[in-house]
Amino acid sequence: MEVPPRQSDIADLLAVRRAGVSTACGELQTAGAIRVRRGVTLLSDTAALRKASDFTRPQSSSPHNPDAFESLT
């Protein structure tokens, strides 16, 4: 699957620097999840992309239950 936005477009959408998007893309490319070619990002392995995006939510110091919406997913 081809993703047309350039890294600078993605950076603008996320309100981050393009260098950060470039670093993340490099890590995803190393993991085999994407391939980047001349301004086009190809999703080459959606399972690897899904695995790379999985993270553990940090513990909240809030008195609210951070897992309150867990059953909605």
Secondary structure as GFF3:
##gff-version 3
##sequence-region A 1 73
A	DSSP	beta_strand	2	3	.	.	.	ID=ss1
A	DSSP	alpha_helix	7	14	.	.	.	ID=ss2
A	DSSP	alpha_helix	18	30	.	.	.	ID=ss3
A	DSSP	beta_strand	34	37	.	.	.	ID=ss4
A	DSSP	beta_strand	40	43	.	.	.	ID=ss5
A	DSSP	alpha_helix	46	53	.	.	.	ID=ss6
A	DSSP	three_ten_helix	70	72	.	.	.	ID=ss7
###
